[in-house]
Amino acid sequence: MTALLINAGYLVAAVLFIFGLKGLTHPRTAVRGNLLGSCGMLLAIVITLADRNIVGFEVILIGIVIGAAIGAVLAVKIEMTAMPELVALFNGFGGIASVLVAGAALIEGTLNDGVPFMQVSVAIAASGLIGAVTFWGSLVAFGKLRGLINENAVLFTGQQVINAALAILALALSAGVLMDPANILLYWLLVAVASLLGVLLVIPIGGADMPVVVALLNSYSGLAAAATGFVLSNNVLIITGSLVGASGLILTQIMCKAMNRSLTNVLFGVLAPTGGGATADEVYAGRVKAASPEEVALLFDAARRVAIVPGYGMAVSQAQHPVANLASLLNERGIEVEYAVHPVAGRMPGHMNVLLAEADVPYEALKDMDDINPYIDQIDVALIIGANDVVNPLARTDPASAIAGMPIIDVDKAKTVVIIKRSLSPGFAGIPNPLFALDNSLMLFGDGKKMVLDIIAALKDT
């Protein structure tokens, strides 16, 4: 294929990627956007294979079959509750692919008695550094989300000093790769140091910050891919990686704003639970009121406006479909139902939106935190399903709290608040929630899905 046709095809693929991202900004166009992005990727792959017949197509076909089989199994077996850790794992795969491709390019150039020129050397060093940090950081994020390692912040003395020293050493090794590209050992030393840095950058981040970490690691994987594009002189990989890197950084910024934290605070685990503040016994002592599904049904029967606040507990119990059925039942009775969705509810960006979309909840019924807070005092009943930190009033009232200043959904201002939760255990931030003990709050203890189904049954009986 001529260079003109190749670049023209890559340009078409890049345009499809951009329109695909644009389509993903709204549920009505999300399916079309996904198809456009997929078509763009298919076009890019076909052009690349037709242009560079370096390895036999038999080898490529074997890789496609193995990868497709693994992907199909994951798509079928992985539940929506496990989607955040799967996304983290995918980010890691992108990072390690960049590391291996850059290393292979360096070995190939050395074996052919060729020394990579400056642009390629810079790209190789960037791929190794960013890719290794992404891979090992993603593995730690996966372990925290999956419960394989402690999801709380892991802190030790001198942690930031060690991270800074490792970062400086990684940059020094990167400079060594630039000055002596033929020394392959320097590259793999860089990868080793960056790997350790990736682990140490993520372990001090607690579970409360996982949505931001996933978004940031997604951006890192894009930047690593873009650097690999320079290594391979592949324009579409450069464009694609840049799009992923930029969109990931924008998403990270949005998530940080939703938590009232800077990116630096997230990276260094500022949201780790603090030692100060009241204990759970002091917050709840004798003031928590338990309710039954029948009592909650009576509240709904007398309500005219209801807000449902989903959280990770809804995802764990797979309660999104019963919740949608409950909303439909209330709508049939002339009750207005809205969903108050916090940007960082769950364990990945848009987690609640995806779950509610799976249950065919109308997008118009979803309200952002900033949209619903101004009139939340007009809500008759606010039903919270598994949310904790994103509705904790301590964010407004306690400057010493681990979530101080974090924007929350002000459900405590609703006329009545019903919280479905298995127990009084704290959220990811590790602090008690005074909302559970307010005079206008009722606790409905139990599994989210079962409790919602019991409420529906009680409503039908009335």
N, C-alpha and C positions, 0 to 999 in steps of 0.2 A: 504494500500500500504506500502511496506517495505521502510525503509529509503534510501536504495540503489537505488531503482527505482525512488523515489521522487527526490533525488539529481541528478540522471542521467537525468531525464526529465527537471529539472530546468537548468542543464548545457546546454542541447540542446536548450532550450529557450533563454538562455543568448547568445549562439553562433549565433542564428538567429537574435537577437537584434543587435549584433556587425556587422554582414554582412548586416543587414538592414541599419544601419547608413552609412556603407561604400557605399552601393548602392545609398544613397541619395546625395552623393557628386557630382553626374553628372546627367544631365537630361536624358541621354540615359538609365541609370540604375535606375532612381528614382522610377519608377513604380514597378520594381522588388524588390527594396529595401523596399518600403512601404509594399508590400505583405509579404516579409520575416519577417519584424517587426510585422505585424499583426498576422502571423502564430505563431510567438514566444509568443505573448501575449495570443493568444487563448490556446496554449499548457500550459502556466503557469496557466491560470485560471482553465482549466480542472483539472490539477494536484492538485491545491490548494483545489478545491471543493471536489475532490475525497478523499483527505487526511484528511480534517477537516470538518466533518459533524456536526458542532456545532449548526447551525440553520437549520431549515427545508428548503428543496429546494423550497418549495412554496414561502417562503419569498424572497429567492434569485431570483426566477423567476419574482416576482413582481418588484423587483428593476431593473432587466434587461429590462423588458418591459417599465417601466417608463423612465429609462435612454435612451434606444434606441429611444423612441418616441421623447424625447426632443432633442436628437442629430440629428435625421432625420429632424426635423423641422428647427433646426438651420442651418444644411447643405444646405437645400433648400432655406431658406429665406434670410440668411445672404449674402450680396453682397461682392465682393472682397474688396471694399473700407472699409468695416467694419471688415475685417479679423484681423487687428492688435488689435482692442479692444476685439475681440473674443478670440484671443490667450492670451491676458492679463487676461481675465476672466477665461480661462481654467487653467492658472497658479495659480490663486487664488483658484480654486476648489481643485487643488492638495494640496495646503497649508492647507486649512480648513479640508480636509479629514485626513491629518496627525495629526492635532490638536485633532480631535474628536476620532480617533482610539487610540492615546496615552492616552487621558483622559479616554476612556472606559477601556483600559488595566489597568490603575491605579485604577479605581473604582472596577474592577473585582478582582484584587489582594487584595484590602482592604476588600471587602465583604467576600472573602474566607479566611480571617484571614492570608493572606500571605503577606509578605513584599518583594517587588521586589529587586533582588540583584543588585549590583552596575552597571553592564552592562545595565540592563534594565532601571534603574533609570536615568542613563546618557542619554540613548536613548529617554526616555520619556521627559526629560527636553529639549533636542535638538529639538525634534518634536514639542513641544509646542512653543518654542521660534522662531524657523525658520518658522514653519508653520503659526503662527499668523502674523509675519512680512510679509510673502509672501501674505497671504490672503488680509490683509488690504492695503498693498502697491499695490497689483494688482487691487483692487477696485478703488483706487485713479487714477492709470494709466488708467484704463478703463474709468473713469469719464472724465479725461483730453482728451483722444482720442475721446470719444463720444461727447465731448462738453457739458457735464452735469455740469462740474466745470471749473473754469478758467484754460486754458491750459498754461498760462504764469507761470513763477516761482512765488511762494508765499513765500515771505521772511518777517521775523520780527526780532526785536532786541533780541539777546540772543538765537537764534534758535539752533545754534550748541552746546551751553552749555546745553540747555535742552535735546537735543538728546543724548549728552554724559552722562548726569545724568540718563536718562531713560535706556541707554545701561548698565550702571553700576548697576542700580537697577534690571534690568532683569537678569544679571549675578548673582547677590546676591540671587535672588529668585530661580534661577536654582540650586545654591548651597544648598539652603534650601530644595528643592525637593530631592536632593541627600542624605541629612542628615536625612530627615524625610519624606520618601516616603508615609507613611500612612496619612500624612496631605494633603488631597486633595485640601483644600482651597489654599495652597501655589501654587499648579499647576495652578489653575484658575486665581490667582493673576498674575502669570507669563504670562499667555496668555493675560490678560487685558493690562499689561504694554507693552508687545511685540506688541499688536495691535495698541496702541497709537504710539509706535515707528515706526511701519510700515507706518502709515499715515504721520508722520512728516518727514520721510526719503524721501518720494516721492513728497510731495507738493512743495518743493523748486526746483524741477527739471522741466525745461520748456519743451515745445513741441519739441524743436530741439533735445533733448536728448532721446525722447521716444523710438527709436529703441534700444538704449543701455539698457534702463530700462526694456523693454520687455525681452531682452536676459538675463539680470541679474536675473529678477524674475523667469524666466524659470529655471535657475540654482538653485535658492533657493528652488523651488518646488521639484527638483530632490534630493537635499540634505535632505529636510524634509522627502521625501519618503524613502530614504536610512536609515535615523534614525528610521523611523517607521518599517522598515524591521528588525532592531535589537530588537525593542519592541516585534514584533510578532515571532521572530526567523525564518523569512522567507528569504531564501537565494536569491531567484530570485528578490524579492523586493529590497534587498540590492544592487544587481548587477544593476538592472534597474535604481534605484535612483542614483547610482554612475555614470552611463553612462550619464544620463540627467544632473546631476550636473557638471560633468567634461566638457561635450560638451558645456553646457551653459556658463561656465566660459571662455572657449576658444573662443567662439563666441563673448562674451562681450569684451574680449581683442582685437579681430580683429576690432570690431566696434569702440572701444576707439582709436585704432591706426588710423582708417580712419578719426577720428575727431581731431586727435592730442591732445587728452585729456587723463589724467589718470582716473582710476576708481574713485579715491577719488574726483576729480574735478566734475565728473558727479553726484556722490551721494550728493554733497553739492551745486549743482546748479550753477556752475561757468559760464555756458553758458547763464545765465540770461541776458536780455538786459541791456546794460550799459547806463549811462546817458550822456556820452561824444559822440563826433562824430557829423558829419554834419546831419542836418535834411533832411527830404525828399524834402522839397521845395528847399533847397540849392543844393541837388544832382541833381534833375531833372529839375530845373527851365528853361523852354523854350528849353530844349535840347532833349526831347523825340520825336521820329519820329514814327508816326503811319502809318501802311501799310494796304493794302487790300489783300484778298486772291488772286486776280488776279495778283497783283504785286509780291506776293510770288511765285506764279506759274511760272511767267517769270524768277525769280531767279533760280528756280529748273530746268527750261527748258535749261538754259545756264550752269548749273553746271555739273561737272563730278564726284564730290565726296561729299557726304552728310553725316552728323552725326546727329542722333536724340538723344536728351537728355531727357529722361522721368523723371517726378517728381510726387509729390502727386496730382497735378492738373490733370494729366492724369488719375489717379485712380478715382478721384472725378467725372470726366466727362465720365468715362467709354470709353475712347478714344483708348484703346489698339488695338481693331479690325480695326478701320479706319486707325490708324497709320501703322499697318501691311499692309493694302491694299495700302496705299500711298507708302510704301517702295517697294512693288511688282510692282506698276506702274512705279516707277522710275527705278527699275532694268530692266524692259522690254525696257526702253529707253536707256539702256547702262550706267546708272548712278550707281556708287557704293554707297551702303547705309550701314552704321554701326550704332550701338546703343551704346552710351557712358553711362554706368551705374555706378553711384556712390554708394558705399557700404551702405550709410545711407540715400539714396533717399527714400522718402515715410515715413511710420510710423512703420515699423518693418523690421528686417533683411531680405533681399531678396525680398522685396515687389515688386519692379519693375520687377525682374526676373520672379516672379510668374505671374504677369499680362501679360508680353510679351509671356511667355510660353503658357498661356491660349489662346493667339491669334496665336499660332503656329509659332512664330518667330523662325527661326533657331538659335540654341544656338551659332553657330560659328559667327553669326553676332553681338553678344553681346561682347563689349569690356570693360574691367575694366578701371578705371580711369588711373592707372599707364601705361596701354598699349597704350591708345590713346593720352595721353598728349604729348608724344615726337613728334608726327607728326600732331598735331591738327592745326598747321599753314598751312597745306596743304589742309585742308577742305574748300571747296568752300562755302557751306552753312551749318551752325549749327542750327538745329531746336530744340528749347527748349519748352517742353510742361509741364508747371506747376512746373518746378524746380525753386528754388530761392536761398536758402542759399548755396547749393552745387555748384553753379556757380558764387558766389559773389566774385569779385576780391578783396574786402576789406580783405579777409582772407590772401591775400599775401601782401597787401600794407599798412594796418593800424594796427600797433601793439596794439592799444587800443581798437580795435573792439571786439565785443562779440564773433566773430568766428576767431579771430587772430590765425594764424598757422594751421588752419584746412585745410587739403588737399582738393582741389577743382578740378573740371574739367575746364581746362583753355579755355573755349569757346570764351573768349574775344580775343583770338589770331587767331581765324578763320577769313577767308576773309569777310564773312557776317554772322551776327547772327540774327535769327528771333525768337522772344519770344512770345509764345501764352500764354496769361494771361488775366484774367477778368479785372484786374486793376493794379495799381502800389502798391498795398498793400504789406507790408513786409512779409517775411517768418516766420518760427517758432522762429527764433532768434530775431525778432522784429526790424531789422535795414534795411535801404534803400539799394538798389542794384545799384551801379553806372553802371553796365553792361547795364541797360535799357537806359542810356543816352549817350552811346558811339557813335562815328561817324559811326561805322560799324554795328550798331544795329538797328533793326526795331521791333516795337511792333505791334502785331496782337491781338487787344483786343476782347475778346469774350470767349464763352464756348469752351473748348478744342476739344471736339468731333465735334461740328458744324463747327469750323474753319478748321479742318483737312478735313472734308467732302467737305467744300467749296473749299479748295485748290485742292482736287482731281477733282472736277467738272470743275474748271478752267483749270487744266492741260489737261483734256480730250477735252476741247474746243479748246486748242491750238494745 
